[in-house]
Amino acid sequence: MQPRQRENEKWAEQIKKERQFEELEHLFSKAKRAQENVLHLFHEAWQGNRSQQRLGLVEDTMTEEWQQRKKQLYAMDEALQEARRAHRREAFATKGAGTDATD
């Protein structure tokens, strides 16, 4: 029963990580909306050619940072998916070994 308990604990940890990841995705979506709101407010507050240049720089910087965070988010997602696949492979191998032992 000990291996089964460890398997359940690993599975629970995996689910916990996936839920945290989903929450992180939600927070990033909120941050992106807030970024768009800030840019809109800047645009309304500043008028003229110089302000457009400054606004463009701010927007470029924010977009670049957003893309970096998005890459990190995708890397985390891939790591979680790989952990899930590894867990399934391990469970399948354990089941296979258990059925071979009973034959």
N, C-alpha and C positions, 0 to 999 in steps of 0.2 A: 504494500500500500504506500510505502514511502516514495517510490518513483512516481506514482500517480499524483501524490500530493505535490511533489516538486513540479510536475507538469502543469498542474492546476495553478500553482503560484506563478510560474512563468507566463502562462496564458493570461492570468489576471494582470500581471505587470505589463504585458503587451497591450492589453485593452486600455489600461490606465495611460500609457504613453500615447496611444492613438487618440484618446479623448483630449489629452493635453494638446496634441497637435491640432485637433479640430478647433479647440478654443483659441489657439495661436492664430490659425487661419482666420477665424472670426475677428480677432483683434486687428490683424493686418488689414482686413477689409474696412474696418472702422477707421483705421489710420489713413487709408487711401482716400476715403470719403472726406476726412478732415483735411487732408492735404489739398484736395480739390476745392474745398470750401475756403481755405486760406488763400489759395491762388485767386479765387473769384473775388474775395474781399480786397486783396492787393490791387487787382485790376480795377475795381470800382473806386478805390481810394486814390490811385495815381492815374494821372492823365498825361498824355504827351509821348513824344518819341523816346526820351530818356527813360521814362518810367517803363515803357514797353521793353527796352533793352534790359533794364534791371529785373523786370518781371520774368523775362525769358531766361536770365541767368538763374534766378531762384527756381523756376520751374525745371530747368535742366538739372540742377543740383538735386532737387527733390526726386526727380524721376530716376536719376542715377542711383541714389540711395535706395529707392524703392525696388529697383531692379536687383540690386545686391541682396536686399533682404529676401526678395522672391526666390533668388537662386539658393540662398541658405534654406529657405522653407522647402524647396523642392528636394534639396539634398537630405534634409531631415525626413521628408516623406519617403524617399527612396530607402533610407536606412531602416525606417519602420517597416516598410513592405518587405525588405530583405529579411529582417528579423522574423516577421510573420511566416515567410516562406521556409526559413530555416527551422522554425518551430514545427511547421507542418511536416517537413521532411523527417525531422527527428521523431515525431509522433508516429509517422508511417513506418519508419525503420524499427521503432520499438514494438509496434503492433506486429510487424512482419517477424521480428525475432521471437515474439511471444507465441505466434501461431506455429512457427517452425519447431519450437521447443515442445509443443503439445503433440506434434505429429509423430 
